[in-house]
Amino acid sequence: MAVRRIVKKKARRKEPETFADGVARGLRMAARSARKTARMYGTPLYFWENGRVVARKP
């Protein structure tokens, strides 16, 4: 019976993100959460399009 070795991968170092990258990621997460909540409760989402505020159903 052969013995298997588990090879652990080394964690890859990430470059530190800039403040702007962190803000962009946070906004995307907030938008995803807002869309999910709107779908759950059937409320419209509001967007800014062509100089107007537009309500859309999710």
HTML snippet that shows the backbone in 3Dmol.js (N, CA, C, O; Angstrom):
<script src="https://3Dmol.org/build/3Dmol-min.js"></script>
<div id="view" style="width:600px;height:400px;position:relative"></div>
<script>
const pdb = `
ATOM      1  N   MET A   1       0.850  -1.166   0.000  1.00  0.00           N
ATOM      2  CA  MET A   1       0.000   0.000   0.000  1.00  0.00           C
ATOM      3  C   MET A   1       0.901   1.236   0.000  1.00  0.00           C
ATOM      4  O   MET A   1       1.793   1.367   0.838  1.00  0.00           O
ATOM      5  N   ALA A   2       0.660   2.124  -0.934  1.00  0.00           N
ATOM      6  CA  ALA A   2       1.499   3.311  -1.064  1.00  0.00           C
ATOM      7  C   ALA A   2       1.085   4.376  -0.053  1.00  0.00           C
ATOM      8  O   ALA A   2      -0.094   4.537   0.262  1.00  0.00           O
ATOM      9  N   VAL A   3       2.064   5.081   0.435  1.00  0.00           N
ATOM     10  CA  VAL A   3       1.808   6.151   1.393  1.00  0.00           C
ATOM     11  C   VAL A   3       1.759   7.471   0.620  1.00  0.00           C
ATOM     12  O   VAL A   3       2.675   7.796  -0.135  1.00  0.00           O
ATOM     13  N   ARG A   4       0.701   8.204   0.817  1.00  0.00           N
ATOM     14  CA  ARG A   4       0.561   9.490   0.129  1.00  0.00           C
ATOM     15  C   ARG A   4       1.020  10.613   1.039  1.00  0.00           C
ATOM     16  O   ARG A   4       0.740  10.632   2.238  1.00  0.00           O
ATOM     17  N   ARG A   5       1.718  11.526   0.445  1.00  0.00           N
ATOM     18  CA  ARG A   5       2.136  12.704   1.202  1.00  0.00           C
ATOM     19  C   ARG A   5       1.273  13.873   0.794  1.00  0.00           C
ATOM     20  O   ARG A   5       0.976  14.057  -0.386  1.00  0.00           O
ATOM     21  N   ILE A   6       0.884  14.639   1.740  1.00  0.00           N
ATOM     22  CA  ILE A   6       0.114  15.836   1.464  1.00  0.00           C
ATOM     23  C   ILE A   6       1.098  16.991   1.363  1.00  0.00           C
ATOM     24  O   ILE A   6       1.827  17.297   2.307  1.00  0.00           O
ATOM     25  N   VAL A   7       1.098  17.617   0.210  1.00  0.00           N
ATOM     26  CA  VAL A   7       1.996  18.735  -0.020  1.00  0.00           C
ATOM     27  C   VAL A   7       1.211  20.015   0.209  1.00  0.00           C
ATOM     28  O   VAL A   7       0.214  20.277  -0.464  1.00  0.00           O
ATOM     29  N   LYS A   8       1.661  20.786   1.142  1.00  0.00           N
ATOM     30  CA  LYS A   8       0.986  22.028   1.460  1.00  0.00           C
ATOM     31  C   LYS A   8       1.522  23.136   0.566  1.00  0.00           C
ATOM     32  O   LYS A   8       2.731  23.345   0.471  1.00  0.00           O
ATOM     33  N   LYS A   9       0.602  23.845  -0.091  1.00  0.00           N
ATOM     34  CA  LYS A   9       1.024  24.937  -0.961  1.00  0.00           C
ATOM     35  C   LYS A   9       1.392  26.144  -0.118  1.00  0.00           C
ATOM     36  O   LYS A   9       0.764  26.431   0.902  1.00  0.00           O
ATOM     37  N   LYS A  10       2.414  26.837  -0.563  1.00  0.00           N
ATOM     38  CA  LYS A  10       2.799  28.054   0.139  1.00  0.00           C
ATOM     39  C   LYS A  10       1.812  29.156  -0.187  1.00  0.00           C
ATOM     40  O   LYS A  10       1.359  29.287  -1.324  1.00  0.00           O
ATOM     41  N   ALA A  11       1.488  29.934   0.807  1.00  0.00           N
ATOM     42  CA  ALA A  11       0.573  31.045   0.600  1.00  0.00           C
ATOM     43  C   ALA A  11       1.254  32.094  -0.277  1.00  0.00           C
ATOM     44  O   ALA A  11       2.382  32.512  -0.015  1.00  0.00           O
ATOM     45  N   ARG A  12       0.549  32.502  -1.307  1.00  0.00           N
ATOM     46  CA  ARG A  12       1.097  33.493  -2.214  1.00  0.00           C
ATOM     47  C   ARG A  12       0.927  34.877  -1.600  1.00  0.00           C
ATOM     48  O   ARG A  12      -0.153  35.227  -1.122  1.00  0.00           O
ATOM     49  N   ARG A  13       1.978  35.641  -1.616  1.00  0.00           N
ATOM     50  CA  ARG A  13       1.902  36.977  -1.043  1.00  0.00           C
ATOM     51  C   ARG A  13       1.131  37.893  -1.969  1.00  0.00           C
ATOM     52  O   ARG A  13       1.373  37.943  -3.174  1.00  0.00           O
ATOM     53  N   LYS A  14       0.202  38.611  -1.380  1.00  0.00           N
ATOM     54  CA  LYS A  14      -0.564  39.579  -2.137  1.00  0.00           C
ATOM     55  C   LYS A  14       0.088  40.935  -1.992  1.00  0.00           C
ATOM     56  O   LYS A  14       0.640  41.275  -0.945  1.00  0.00           O
ATOM     57  N   GLU A  15       0.014  41.691  -3.048  1.00  0.00           N
ATOM     58  CA  GLU A  15       0.500  43.062  -2.934  1.00  0.00           C
ATOM     59  C   GLU A  15      -0.522  43.832  -2.123  1.00  0.00           C
ATOM     60  O   GLU A  15      -1.722  43.605  -2.278  1.00  0.00           O
ATOM     61  N   PRO A  16      -0.085  44.727  -1.272  1.00  0.00           N
ATOM     62  CA  PRO A  16      -1.051  45.500  -0.491  1.00  0.00           C
ATOM     63  C   PRO A  16      -1.912  46.343  -1.421  1.00  0.00           C
ATOM     64  O   PRO A  16      -1.408  47.001  -2.331  1.00  0.00           O
ATOM     65  N   GLU A  17      -3.226  46.313  -1.174  1.00  0.00           N
ATOM     66  CA  GLU A  17      -4.106  47.073  -2.045  1.00  0.00           C
ATOM     67  C   GLU A  17      -4.091  48.544  -1.659  1.00  0.00           C
ATOM     68  O   GLU A  17      -3.852  48.903  -0.506  1.00  0.00           O
ATOM     69  N   THR A  18      -4.349  49.365  -2.633  1.00  0.00           N
ATOM     70  CA  THR A  18      -4.401  50.794  -2.365  1.00  0.00           C
ATOM     71  C   THR A  18      -5.722  51.127  -1.689  1.00  0.00           C
ATOM     72  O   THR A  18      -6.638  50.305  -1.664  1.00  0.00           O
ATOM     73  N   PHE A  19      -5.815  52.302  -1.154  1.00  0.00           N
ATOM     74  CA  PHE A  19      -7.048  52.738  -0.506  1.00  0.00           C
ATOM     75  C   PHE A  19      -8.192  52.737  -1.505  1.00  0.00           C
ATOM     76  O   PHE A  19      -9.298  52.305  -1.179  1.00  0.00           O
ATOM     77  N   ALA A  20      -7.942  53.214  -2.714  1.00  0.00           N
ATOM     78  CA  ALA A  20      -8.981  53.273  -3.741  1.00  0.00           C
ATOM     79  C   ALA A  20      -9.464  51.873  -4.106  1.00  0.00           C
ATOM     80  O   ALA A  20     -10.660  51.679  -4.327  1.00  0.00           O
ATOM     81  N   ASP A  21      -8.560  50.891  -4.174  1.00  0.00           N
ATOM     82  CA  ASP A  21      -8.965  49.517  -4.467  1.00  0.00           C
ATOM     83  C   ASP A  21      -9.869  48.975  -3.360  1.00  0.00           C
ATOM     84  O   ASP A  21     -10.849  48.284  -3.638  1.00  0.00           O
ATOM     85  N   GLY A  22      -9.544  49.282  -2.133  1.00  0.00           N
ATOM     86  CA  GLY A  22     -10.365  48.843  -1.011  1.00  0.00           C
ATOM     87  C   GLY A  22     -11.746  49.466  -1.025  1.00  0.00           C
ATOM     88  O   GLY A  22     -12.740  48.802  -0.731  1.00  0.00           O
ATOM     89  N   VAL A  23     -11.806  50.744  -1.369  1.00  0.00           N
ATOM     90  CA  VAL A  23     -13.100  51.433  -1.454  1.00  0.00           C
ATOM     91  C   VAL A  23     -13.942  50.837  -2.574  1.00  0.00           C
ATOM     92  O   VAL A  23     -15.137  50.602  -2.393  1.00  0.00           O
ATOM     93  N   ALA A  24     -13.328  50.591  -3.729  1.00  0.00           N
ATOM     94  CA  ALA A  24     -14.055  50.007  -4.859  1.00  0.00           C
ATOM     95  C   ALA A  24     -14.601  48.630  -4.494  1.00  0.00           C
ATOM     96  O   ALA A  24     -15.740  48.300  -4.825  1.00  0.00           O
ATOM     97  N   ARG A  25     -13.793  47.837  -3.818  1.00  0.00           N
ATOM     98  CA  ARG A  25     -14.248  46.502  -3.409  1.00  0.00           C
ATOM     99  C   ARG A  25     -15.420  46.618  -2.442  1.00  0.00           C
ATOM    100  O   ARG A  25     -16.390  45.868  -2.549  1.00  0.00           O
ATOM    101  N   GLY A  26     -15.336  47.551  -1.502  1.00  0.00           N
ATOM    102  CA  GLY A  26     -16.424  47.758  -0.543  1.00  0.00           C
ATOM    103  C   GLY A  26     -17.713  48.200  -1.212  1.00  0.00           C
ATOM    104  O   GLY A  26     -18.797  47.766  -0.821  1.00  0.00           O
ATOM    105  N   LEU A  27     -17.605  49.062  -2.219  1.00  0.00           N
ATOM    106  CA  LEU A  27     -18.799  49.513  -2.941  1.00  0.00           C
ATOM    107  C   LEU A  27     -19.437  48.364  -3.719  1.00  0.00           C
ATOM    108  O   LEU A  27     -20.662  48.250  -3.762  1.00  0.00           O
ATOM    109  N   ARG A  28     -18.623  47.522  -4.327  1.00  0.00           N
ATOM    110  CA  ARG A  28     -19.180  46.372  -5.053  1.00  0.00           C
ATOM    111  C   ARG A  28     -19.897  45.425  -4.093  1.00  0.00           C
ATOM    112  O   ARG A  28     -20.963  44.899  -4.412  1.00  0.00           O
ATOM    113  N   MET A  29     -19.308  45.211  -2.917  1.00  0.00           N
ATOM    114  CA  MET A  29     -19.943  44.345  -1.926  1.00  0.00           C
ATOM    115  C   MET A  29     -21.261  44.935  -1.436  1.00  0.00           C
ATOM    116  O   MET A  29     -22.236  44.208  -1.249  1.00  0.00           O
ATOM    117  N   ALA A  30     -21.295  46.253  -1.227  1.00  0.00           N
ATOM    118  CA  ALA A  30     -22.509  46.917  -0.772  1.00  0.00           C
ATOM    119  C   ALA A  30     -23.602  46.849  -1.839  1.00  0.00           C
ATOM    120  O   ALA A  30     -24.773  46.650  -1.517  1.00  0.00           O
ATOM    121  N   ALA A  31     -23.222  47.012  -3.103  1.00  0.00           N
ATOM    122  CA  ALA A  31     -24.198  46.941  -4.188  1.00  0.00           C
ATOM    123  C   ALA A  31     -24.778  45.536  -4.289  1.00  0.00           C
ATOM    124  O   ALA A  31     -25.981  45.374  -4.494  1.00  0.00           O
ATOM    125  N   ARG A  32     -23.933  44.524  -4.146  1.00  0.00           N
ATOM    126  CA  ARG A  32     -24.407  43.138  -4.199  1.00  0.00           C
ATOM    127  C   ARG A  32     -25.402  42.876  -3.072  1.00  0.00           C
ATOM    128  O   ARG A  32     -26.429  42.228  -3.278  1.00  0.00           O
ATOM    129  N   SER A  33     -25.091  43.382  -1.886  1.00  0.00           N
ATOM    130  CA  SER A  33     -25.967  43.201  -0.741  1.00  0.00           C
ATOM    131  C   SER A  33     -27.296  43.936  -0.948  1.00  0.00           C
ATOM    132  O   SER A  33     -28.354  43.415  -0.593  1.00  0.00           O
ATOM    133  N   ALA A  34     -27.245  45.141  -1.519  1.00  0.00           N
ATOM    134  CA  ALA A  34     -28.463  45.912  -1.768  1.00  0.00           C
ATOM    135  C   ALA A  34     -29.352  45.205  -2.786  1.00  0.00           C
ATOM    136  O   ALA A  34     -30.572  45.170  -2.624  1.00  0.00           O
ATOM    137  N   ARG A  35     -28.747  44.638  -3.842  1.00  0.00           N
ATOM    138  CA  ARG A  35     -29.541  43.907  -4.840  1.00  0.00           C
ATOM    139  C   ARG A  35     -30.200  42.681  -4.221  1.00  0.00           C
ATOM    140  O   ARG A  35     -31.353  42.373  -4.521  1.00  0.00           O
ATOM    141  N   LYS A  36     -29.472  41.987  -3.363  1.00  0.00           N
ATOM    142  CA  LYS A  36     -30.017  40.802  -2.708  1.00  0.00           C
ATOM    143  C   LYS A  36     -31.189  41.166  -1.803  1.00  0.00           C
ATOM    144  O   LYS A  36     -32.217  40.490  -1.815  1.00  0.00           O
ATOM    145  N   THR A  37     -31.038  42.226  -1.024  1.00  0.00           N
ATOM    146  CA  THR A  37     -32.098  42.672  -0.123  1.00  0.00           C
ATOM    147  C   THR A  37     -33.319  43.128  -0.907  1.00  0.00           C
ATOM    148  O   THR A  37     -34.448  42.824  -0.520  1.00  0.00           O
ATOM    149  N   ALA A  38     -33.113  43.855  -2.006  1.00  0.00           N
ATOM    150  CA  ALA A  38     -34.230  44.326  -2.827  1.00  0.00           C
ATOM    151  C   ALA A  38     -34.993  43.148  -3.431  1.00  0.00           C
ATOM    152  O   ALA A  38     -36.221  43.180  -3.506  1.00  0.00           O
ATOM    153  N   ARG A  39     -34.280  42.115  -3.858  1.00  0.00           N
ATOM    154  CA  ARG A  39     -34.949  40.927  -4.402  1.00  0.00           C
ATOM    155  C   ARG A  39     -35.776  40.229  -3.327  1.00  0.00           C
ATOM    156  O   ARG A  39     -36.886  39.766  -3.590  1.00  0.00           O
ATOM    157  N   MET A  40     -35.222  40.156  -2.109  1.00  0.00           N
ATOM    158  CA  MET A  40     -35.934  39.477  -1.025  1.00  0.00           C
ATOM    159  C   MET A  40     -37.253  40.155  -0.700  1.00  0.00           C
ATOM    160  O   MET A  40     -38.260  39.486  -0.467  1.00  0.00           O
ATOM    161  N   TYR A  41     -37.248  41.481  -0.685  1.00  0.00           N
ATOM    162  CA  TYR A  41     -38.430  42.220  -0.263  1.00  0.00           C
ATOM    163  C   TYR A  41     -39.224  42.816  -1.419  1.00  0.00           C
ATOM    164  O   TYR A  41     -40.266  43.431  -1.190  1.00  0.00           O
ATOM    165  N   GLY A  42     -38.768  42.651  -2.632  1.00  0.00           N
ATOM    166  CA  GLY A  42     -39.504  43.141  -3.788  1.00  0.00           C
ATOM    167  C   GLY A  42     -39.523  44.658  -3.920  1.00  0.00           C
ATOM    168  O   GLY A  42     -40.458  45.217  -4.494  1.00  0.00           O
ATOM    169  N   THR A  43     -38.519  45.317  -3.404  1.00  0.00           N
ATOM    170  CA  THR A  43     -38.461  46.770  -3.504  1.00  0.00           C
ATOM    171  C   THR A  43     -37.620  47.175  -4.713  1.00  0.00           C
ATOM    172  O   THR A  43     -36.731  46.427  -5.119  1.00  0.00           O
ATOM    173  N   PRO A  44     -37.886  48.339  -5.291  1.00  0.00           N
ATOM    174  CA  PRO A  44     -37.107  48.759  -6.461  1.00  0.00           C
ATOM    175  C   PRO A  44     -35.708  49.231  -6.083  1.00  0.00           C
ATOM    176  O   PRO A  44     -35.448  49.635  -4.949  1.00  0.00           O
ATOM    177  N   LEU A  45     -34.821  49.165  -7.066  1.00  0.00           N
ATOM    178  CA  LEU A  45     -33.484  49.727  -6.929  1.00  0.00           C
ATOM    179  C   LEU A  45     -33.469  51.032  -7.702  1.00  0.00           C
ATOM    180  O   LEU A  45     -34.100  51.131  -8.754  1.00  0.00           O
ATOM    181  N   TYR A  46     -32.773  52.019  -7.211  1.00  0.00           N
ATOM    182  CA  TYR A  46     -32.729  53.328  -7.849  1.00  0.00           C
ATOM    183  C   TYR A  46     -31.353  53.569  -8.445  1.00  0.00           C
ATOM    184  O   TYR A  46     -30.328  53.357  -7.798  1.00  0.00           O
ATOM    185  N   PHE A  47     -31.356  54.019  -9.704  1.00  0.00           N
ATOM    186  CA  PHE A  47     -30.128  54.285 -10.437  1.00  0.00           C
ATOM    187  C   PHE A  47     -30.165  55.691 -11.009  1.00  0.00           C
ATOM    188  O   PHE A  47     -31.240  56.257 -11.209  1.00  0.00           O
ATOM    189  N   TRP A  48     -29.013  56.245 -11.267  1.00  0.00           N
ATOM    190  CA  TRP A  48     -28.869  57.537 -11.914  1.00  0.00           C
ATOM    191  C   TRP A  48     -28.536  57.270 -13.382  1.00  0.00           C
ATOM    192  O   TRP A  48     -27.456  56.773 -13.700  1.00  0.00           O
ATOM    193  N   GLU A  49     -29.480  57.609 -14.277  1.00  0.00           N
ATOM    194  CA  GLU A  49     -29.277  57.391 -15.714  1.00  0.00           C
ATOM    195  C   GLU A  49     -29.689  58.640 -16.480  1.00  0.00           C
ATOM    196  O   GLU A  49     -30.777  59.177 -16.271  1.00  0.00           O
ATOM    197  N   ASN A  50     -28.827  59.089 -17.352  1.00  0.00           N
ATOM    198  CA  ASN A  50     -29.116  60.230 -18.226  1.00  0.00           C
ATOM    199  C   ASN A  50     -29.631  61.441 -17.452  1.00  0.00           C
ATOM    200  O   ASN A  50     -30.553  62.124 -17.898  1.00  0.00           O
ATOM    201  N   GLY A  51     -29.036  61.700 -16.302  1.00  0.00           N
ATOM    202  CA  GLY A  51     -29.410  62.878 -15.519  1.00  0.00           C
ATOM    203  C   GLY A  51     -30.700  62.727 -14.738  1.00  0.00           C
ATOM    204  O   GLY A  51     -31.215  63.711 -14.209  1.00  0.00           O
ATOM    205  N   ARG A  52     -31.225  61.537 -14.655  1.00  0.00           N
ATOM    206  CA  ARG A  52     -32.469  61.291 -13.917  1.00  0.00           C
ATOM    207  C   ARG A  52     -32.285  60.109 -12.977  1.00  0.00           C
ATOM    208  O   ARG A  52     -31.421  59.257 -13.185  1.00  0.00           O
ATOM    209  N   VAL A  53     -33.111  60.076 -11.945  1.00  0.00           N
ATOM    210  CA  VAL A  53     -33.152  58.929 -11.047  1.00  0.00           C
ATOM    211  C   VAL A  53     -34.214  57.992 -11.575  1.00  0.00           C
ATOM    212  O   VAL A  53     -35.356  58.396 -11.794  1.00  0.00           O
ATOM    213  N   VAL A  54     -33.839  56.728 -11.782  1.00  0.00           N
ATOM    214  CA  VAL A  54     -34.729  55.738 -12.368  1.00  0.00           C
ATOM    215  C   VAL A  54     -34.891  54.578 -11.399  1.00  0.00           C
ATOM    216  O   VAL A  54     -33.906  54.080 -10.853  1.00  0.00           O
ATOM    217  N   ALA A  55     -36.148  54.138 -11.179  1.00  0.00           N
ATOM    218  CA  ALA A  55     -36.415  53.002 -10.308  1.00  0.00           C
ATOM    219  C   ALA A  55     -36.547  51.758 -11.188  1.00  0.00           C
ATOM    220  O   ALA A  55     -37.248  51.776 -12.199  1.00  0.00           O
ATOM    221  N   ARG A  56     -35.872  50.686 -10.795  1.00  0.00           N
ATOM    222  CA  ARG A  56     -35.968  49.419 -11.513  1.00  0.00           C
ATOM    223  C   ARG A  56     -36.256  48.310 -10.545  1.00  0.00           C
ATOM    224  O   ARG A  56     -35.778  48.312  -9.411  1.00  0.00           O
ATOM    225  N   LYS A  57     -37.050  47.351 -11.002  1.00  0.00           N
ATOM    226  CA  LYS A  57     -37.303  46.177 -10.177  1.00  0.00           C
ATOM    227  C   LYS A  57     -36.123  45.226 -10.315  1.00  0.00           C
ATOM    228  O   LYS A  57     -35.578  45.069 -11.408  1.00  0.00           O
ATOM    229  N   PRO A  58     -35.729  44.602  -9.235  1.00  0.00           N
ATOM    230  CA  PRO A  58     -34.568  43.700  -9.288  1.00  0.00           C
ATOM    231  C   PRO A  58     -34.847  42.418 -10.043  1.00  0.00           C
ATOM    232  O   PRO A  58     -33.963  41.570 -10.167  1.00  0.00           O
TER     233      PRO A  58
END
`;
const viewer = $3Dmol.createViewer("view");
viewer.addModel(pdb, "pdb");
viewer.setStyle({}, {cartoon: {color: "spectrum"}});
viewer.zoomTo();
viewer.render();
</script>
